[in-house]
Amino acid sequence: MLKKIKYLAIIPARANSVRVKNKNLINYNKKRLFEYTYEAAKKVKDIDKIIFSTNDPKIISFCKKKKIDYLIRPEKISKPDSKTEEAIIHVLKYFKKKLKIEVKNVILLQITSPLRQSKDILNCINIFEKKKVSSVFSAYSKKLFVWSVNGNKCSSLNYDYRNRKMSQKMSDLIIENGAIYITKTNSFLKNKNRLVEPITYSLMDEERSLDIDTKKDIQKLRLQSEI
């Protein structure tokens, strides 16, 4: 008989990032970037298990030293164009077949959101359970005037530029920040996607929604510590 757990937090940590070299190992306030995600997850009592999915020798060494669960991510799903969903499937299969553990819900925590806090994860869990949805994602809200560009043509997407409203009267846009995703395991495996309808969102502060994807983002992160 399979043992059952309610929440498994997966932290994907692929080595050799393309845009920013060794992005997951960046030092910030005397810690490496990946440590912030683990520490935030560790403080959430609702999470039954936390595991790194990684092919990075330095993260593997850290996990061994700290006795943190990790699963070595095969090279075939560790390429620049590999999807995070492939790593999640690999972990879920390992839990079910090797560990004989059935996971009810998956929490995806990306290392590139180091300012995310444990209270943000807990808020996502609470909304996920209250709304009874298949998926929830973290986001921040903002009033923006959004345009699309096609060649030389610009089109306003979320407002009529000929009848411009005051920003106070505009609806907030909900902007996915990539920090937290929770999905029912059965729904995830069926669709092979981190988001499955019905979907809702959990709001975070914009200041904590920074997603490290470029060198400019690293500069923003370091500026945060100086404020």
C-alpha positions as CSV (number, residue, x, y, z in Angstrom):
1,M,0.0,0.0,0.0
2,L,1.2,3.5,-0.9
3,K,1.9,6.0,1.8
4,K,0.1,9.3,1.1
5,I,1.3,12.9,1.6
6,K,-0.7,16.0,0.9
7,Y,1.9,18.5,-0.3
8,L,5.3,17.9,-1.9
9,A,7.4,20.9,-2.7
10,I,9.7,20.5,-5.7
11,I,12.6,22.9,-6.3
12,P,13.9,22.5,-9.8
13,A,17.6,23.5,-10.1
14,R,19.0,22.8,-13.5
15,A,22.8,23.5,-13.9
16,N,24.3,25.7,-16.7
17,S,21.7,28.3,-17.0
18,V,21.9,30.2,-20.4
19,R,21.1,33.9,-19.9
20,V,22.9,34.2,-16.6
21,K,25.7,31.8,-15.9
22,N,25.3,29.7,-12.8
23,K,22.2,31.7,-11.9
24,N,21.1,29.3,-9.1
25,L,24.5,29.8,-7.3
26,I,24.5,33.6,-7.2
27,N,25.5,35.0,-3.9
28,Y,23.1,37.4,-2.2
29,N,23.5,38.5,1.4
30,K,25.9,35.7,2.1
31,K,23.7,33.0,0.8
32,R,23.3,31.3,-2.6
33,L,20.1,32.0,-4.5
34,F,18.8,28.4,-4.1
35,E,19.1,28.5,-0.3
36,Y,16.4,31.2,-0.1
37,T,13.7,29.0,-1.7
38,Y,14.6,26.0,0.5
39,E,14.5,28.1,3.7
40,A,11.1,29.6,2.8
41,A,9.6,26.2,2.1
42,K,11.1,24.7,5.3
43,K,9.1,27.1,7.4
44,V,5.7,26.0,6.0
45,K,4.4,23.3,8.2
46,D,1.7,22.2,5.6
47,I,4.5,21.0,3.3
48,D,5.2,17.3,4.0
49,K,8.3,17.0,1.9
50,I,10.7,19.2,0.0
51,I,13.0,17.9,-2.7
52,F,15.5,19.4,-5.1
53,S,15.4,18.2,-8.7
54,T,19.0,19.0,-9.9
55,N,22.0,18.0,-11.9
56,D,24.1,20.7,-10.3
57,P,27.1,19.2,-8.4
58,K,27.3,22.1,-6.0
59,I,23.6,21.9,-5.1
60,I,23.9,18.1,-4.7
61,S,26.9,18.6,-2.4
62,F,24.9,21.1,-0.3
63,C,21.9,18.7,-0.1
64,K,24.2,15.9,1.1
65,K,25.8,18.1,3.7
66,K,22.5,19.4,5.1
67,K,20.7,16.1,4.7
68,I,18.1,17.6,2.3
69,D,16.2,15.4,-0.1
70,Y,17.3,15.6,-3.8
71,L,16.9,13.7,-7.0
72,I,19.5,13.8,-9.7
73,R,17.9,15.2,-12.8
74,P,18.7,13.2,-15.9
75,E,20.7,15.1,-18.6
76,K,18.0,14.4,-21.2
77,I,15.6,16.6,-19.2
78,S,18.3,19.1,-18.2
79,K,18.8,20.8,-21.5
80,P,18.2,24.6,-22.1
81,D,14.9,23.8,-23.8
82,S,13.8,21.2,-21.3
83,K,10.5,22.0,-19.6
84,T,10.2,22.2,-15.8
85,E,7.2,19.9,-16.1
86,E,9.5,17.1,-17.2
87,A,11.4,17.4,-14.0
88,I,8.2,17.4,-12.0
89,I,7.0,14.2,-13.7
90,H,10.4,12.6,-13.0
91,V,10.1,13.4,-9.3
92,L,6.5,12.2,-9.1
93,K,7.4,8.9,-10.7
94,Y,10.3,8.5,-8.3
95,F,8.0,9.0,-5.3
96,K,5.4,6.6,-6.5
97,K,7.6,3.8,-7.9
98,K,10.7,4.0,-5.7
99,L,9.5,5.5,-2.5
100,K,6.0,4.1,-2.6
101,I,4.6,7.5,-1.8
102,E,1.5,9.0,-3.4
103,V,1.5,12.7,-3.7
104,K,-1.8,14.5,-3.6
105,N,-0.7,18.0,-4.5
106,V,2.5,19.4,-6.0
107,I,4.0,22.8,-5.0
108,L,6.5,24.2,-7.6
109,L,9.0,26.7,-6.1
110,Q,11.4,28.3,-8.5
111,I,14.8,29.4,-7.3
112,T,14.6,32.6,-9.3
113,S,12.2,34.1,-6.8
114,P,14.4,34.6,-3.8
115,L,12.3,37.3,-2.2
116,R,9.3,35.0,-1.9
117,Q,8.5,34.3,1.8
118,S,7.0,31.4,3.7
119,K,3.8,33.4,4.3
120,D,3.4,33.7,0.5
121,I,3.5,29.9,0.1
122,L,1.1,29.5,3.0
123,N,-1.3,32.0,1.5
124,C,-1.2,30.0,-1.8
125,I,-2.0,26.8,0.1
126,N,-4.9,28.5,2.0
127,I,-6.4,29.9,-1.2
128,F,-5.9,26.5,-3.0
129,E,-7.9,24.7,-0.3
130,K,-10.5,27.4,0.2
131,K,-11.3,27.8,-3.5
132,K,-11.2,24.1,-4.3
133,V,-9.5,24.6,-7.6
134,S,-7.1,22.4,-9.6
135,S,-4.3,25.0,-9.6
136,V,-3.2,28.3,-8.0
137,F,-0.4,30.6,-9.0
138,S,1.3,33.5,-7.3
139,A,0.9,36.9,-8.8
140,Y,0.9,40.6,-8.1
141,S,-1.6,43.2,-9.3
142,K,-0.9,46.5,-11.1
143,K,-2.7,49.0,-13.2
144,L,-0.9,49.1,-16.6
145,F,-1.6,50.5,-20.1
146,V,-0.7,47.5,-22.2
147,W,0.0,47.5,-25.9
148,S,0.9,44.9,-28.5
149,V,3.2,45.6,-31.5
150,N,3.0,43.9,-34.9
151,G,5.4,45.4,-37.3
152,N,4.7,49.1,-37.4
153,K,1.3,48.7,-35.9
154,C,0.6,49.3,-32.2
155,S,-2.7,48.2,-30.6
156,S,-3.9,49.0,-27.1
157,L,-4.9,45.7,-25.4
158,N,-6.5,46.5,-22.1
159,Y,-8.0,50.0,-22.7
160,D,-9.3,52.3,-25.4
161,Y,-6.6,54.9,-26.1
162,R,-9.3,57.1,-27.7
163,N,-11.2,57.2,-24.5
164,R,-8.5,57.0,-21.8
165,K,-9.7,56.4,-18.3
166,M,-8.0,57.6,-15.2
167,S,-5.8,54.9,-13.9
168,Q,-7.8,54.8,-10.6
169,K,-10.8,53.6,-12.5
170,M,-9.0,50.9,-14.4
171,S,-9.1,47.3,-13.3
172,D,-6.0,45.8,-11.9
173,L,-4.1,43.4,-14.1
174,I,-3.1,40.1,-12.5
175,I,0.6,39.4,-13.3
176,E,1.9,35.9,-12.9
177,N,5.3,36.2,-11.1
178,G,6.6,32.6,-11.4
179,A,7.3,32.2,-7.6
180,I,4.7,29.6,-6.6
181,Y,2.5,27.1,-8.3
182,I,0.2,24.5,-6.6
183,T,-1.5,21.8,-8.7
184,K,-3.4,18.6,-7.9
185,T,-1.1,15.8,-8.9
186,N,-3.7,13.8,-10.9
187,S,-4.6,16.9,-12.9
188,F,-0.9,17.7,-13.5
189,L,0.0,14.3,-14.7
190,K,-3.1,14.2,-17.0
191,N,-2.3,17.5,-18.6
192,K,1.5,17.7,-18.1
193,N,1.1,21.3,-17.2
194,R,1.7,23.3,-14.0
195,L,-1.7,25.0,-14.5
196,V,-4.9,23.2,-14.9
197,E,-8.4,24.7,-14.9
198,P,-10.1,25.7,-12.7
199,I,-7.3,28.1,-11.8
200,T,-7.1,30.9,-9.3
201,Y,-4.3,33.2,-8.1
202,S,-2.7,34.3,-4.8
203,L,-1.4,37.9,-4.5
204,M,2.1,38.8,-3.4
205,D,3.6,42.2,-3.0
206,E,5.2,43.4,-6.2
207,E,8.5,44.0,-4.4
208,R,8.7,40.3,-3.5
209,S,7.8,39.2,-7.0
210,L,11.2,39.8,-8.6
211,D,12.0,36.9,-11.0
212,I,15.8,36.6,-11.7
213,D,16.1,36.0,-15.5
214,T,18.7,38.6,-16.6
215,K,21.7,40.4,-15.3
216,K,19.5,43.5,-14.8
217,D,17.3,41.4,-12.4
218,I,20.4,40.6,-10.4
219,Q,21.2,44.3,-10.1
220,K,17.6,44.9,-8.9
221,L,18.0,42.1,-6.3
222,R,21.2,43.6,-4.9
223,L,19.6,47.1,-4.9
224,Q,16.8,45.6,-2.7
225,S,19.3,44.7,0.0
226,E,20.7,48.3,0.0
227,I,17.3,49.9,0.5
